């Protein structure tokens, strides 16, 4: 039973150097919650990720040795692309092309500075340097095969932004990461990268695109909404930390 309710996350544990698990259900009752906490104790877990459908005091009785921390809203957005495969005009007037290996060092630096509103950055248990490195690592892995396609925006041949594209289990297109270097933000580059991703998905017969972001990412949300995305649902991230977990 517990294997379907929760799991140990080996990669996260190694990366953050604390033992981390995840609750795989979005709604659990009081009895199940206590069973999960007992499982966490048995496995000496320092932290549990919990994505909840509810945002309030989740359980009347909470354990003395684990504490809930609310770390942000998760917003799922979706867009139905039209049938036309015509490319949307690039209003930012930048060159956009698929990623090349030489781009990776630039994109990692952009990623380190771009993702400051995530649940990991919100949680004071995770050092800032680890959070910056997390998104640099995610970007590198995406460029080297984890994503189905990565597009890069260039200014005078220097990478100034990127977007990662995947296909999820439902067959929809999925935007993983979208980032623009600080000096070039608010100039239409994010919209140009999204337009390129739309063309990529449509040419492969995919007409539904999803993206997940944080409610605190206000500028990103504005870009997605301007590009035709609509909010599908909002859920709430909690990190449940052992009281004496290392920091």
N, C-alpha and C positions, 0 to 999 in steps of 0.2 A: 504493500500500500504506500509506504513512504517514498518509494522510488518514483511513483507517479505524482506525488505531491511536491517533492523537493529534490534537489540534487546538489552535489558539490561541484563547484566551478574550478577546475584545475588551472586553467589558463589565468583567470583573474587572480586566483590565490598566489600563483607564482609571480605574476606581474606586480601586485601590490604588497606582496610579502606578508599577507595575513590570510587566514583560512576563510574562504567565502563560499556561500551557498546561495541557492535561489529557490523561492517558493513558486511553483509552476501554476498555481491556481490564482485567479483574480478575486475570488470570494471564498472565504473560509469561515467556519463558525468557531465559537469559543473553544469547544472540545478539540477540534482539529488543530487550532492554533497551539494549544498546550502540548499536543502530541508532537508538533513540529519543533517547538522549543526544546522538548525532551530529546528529540533526535539531534538538534543542534548541540546540546550539551554533550551527548554521547560521542559526537564527532569533533568536539572541541572547536566549533565554528566561532569565528570572531564576528562575522557579519552575514546577514541574510538580505538579499534583494527581494522586495515584494512590490509588485505592480498591482495596485488595488483599484477596483471600480468605485470605491467610496473614499471620501476625504473627510474624515472627522475622527473622533476617538473610536478606534476600530473595535476594541474589546474592553469590557468592563473591568476584567481582572487581568492585570499585566504582570509578568514575572519580575522579580526584583533584580535579576542578573542580566536582563536584556532590555534595551531601551529603543523605542521607535524614534526615528528621525525622518520628518517629511523633507524630501529633497527636490520636489518639483512636479509640475504637471507634464504629462506626456500627451502631445496633441498629434492625432493621426489625421492627415489631410489626403484628399483624393481628387483626381481629375479624370474625366472622360475626354479623351482626345478626339477631335473630329476625324473624319475619314480621309481628308486630303493629306497626301504625303508631302505637300509643298513646304519648303523650309521657311520658318519665320524669319523676317528680316533682322539682321544683327544691328540693333540701334546703337550698340556700344562701340562699333567700328574697331573691334579687335579681332585678331586671328584666333580661331578656335580649331584645334586638331586633337587627334588621339594622343594619349600620353606617350612619351619616350623615356627611356631609362635615365637620360641626363636630366630630366625634369624633376626626378624624385627628390633630390636634395632641396630644391626650391619649395616643392609642395609640402614637404615635412615641416619646413620653417613656417609656411603660411598656416598650416594646421595647428602648430603649437600656439599661435597667437589668436586663432579664430574662434575656438570653441570654449568660450569662457562662461557660458550660461548652462552648462550641462549639470546633471545630477552629481557627477563626480566632483566637479568644481564647487558645487554648493555644499557638499558634505565635508566638514572640517577634519574628519578622520583621514581623508586622503590628502597627502601633501600636494601642493600646487605643481611641483616639479614632476610628480608622477602623472598628474592629469594632462599636463602638456605633452609628456612623452607618450601617453596612451593614444592621443589622437595623431601624433606623428607616426606611431607604429601602425595604427589602423590605416592611415593614408598610404604608407609604404606597402602594406600587405595588399591593399586594394589595387595599387599600381602594378603589382607583380602577380596578379591572377585571382585575388579574392573577389574582385568586382568583374563583371562581364565586360564593362567598358569604362574607361576614364577619359574625360575630355579636359583639355587644358586651354585656358585663355592666355594669350601672349601679348606683351607690349614690348616692341623692339626686341623680339625674340626671347624675352625673359618671361617665365611663367608668373602670372599675377593672380590666378584663380583656377579652380578645378571643380569638377562634379563627377561623382561615381555612380554608375548605373548597374543595376542587377535585375534579375527576374525572380520574384518570390514564389512561394509554394502554390499560390493561387493562380499563377500565370500572369499576374500584373507586373508592370514595370515598377521598380523600386529605386528611389533616389536615396543613396546612403549618406554621402557627405557632399556639402556644397560650401565652398569657402572662397573668399576674395581677400587679397592682401589689403591691409589697412588703408594705404594711400589711394586705392582705386575703388573703395566702396562707395555706394550711392551714385554710381555712374552708369548703371545699366548692365554691368558685366554679369551679375548673377542671373538676370533675366536672359541674357544672351546664352549663357551656359545651359539654362533650363530649356530654352528653345532648341538647342542642339540635342539635348537628351530626348525631347519630344520627337524630333525627327528620327533619331536612332530607334526609339521604341516603335514608332509607326511603321518604319520600313521593315520591321520584323513582325508585323501583324499584331502588335500589342496596342490597345487603345485605352487602357486604364493604368494610371500611374499613381503611386502612393508615396508619401514621404512622412516621416516622423520627426518632430522637433519638440522643443520645450516652450512652454508658454512664456518663459522669460526671454526667449529669443525673439523680441518684438520686431526687429528689423527683418529677420528672416521670415517671420510669419507674414509681414506686409508684402514681401516679394512673392511668396507663394500665393497669397490671396489675389494679388494683382495679375498673376499669371494663370488664374482660373481655377486654382485649387479651392475646395470647400472643406470645412471641418467635418469629419465623420464622427469622431468621439474624443473624449478627454478621459484619461485615467491618471492615477496618482502614484508616484514613486515614493517608497519608504525604504530606508536602510535600517535594519534592526541590528544594533551593535551590542555585543557582549560588554558589560559594564567596565571590566578591566582589560579590554582589548588594547593591544599596542597602538600607538599613534605615530 
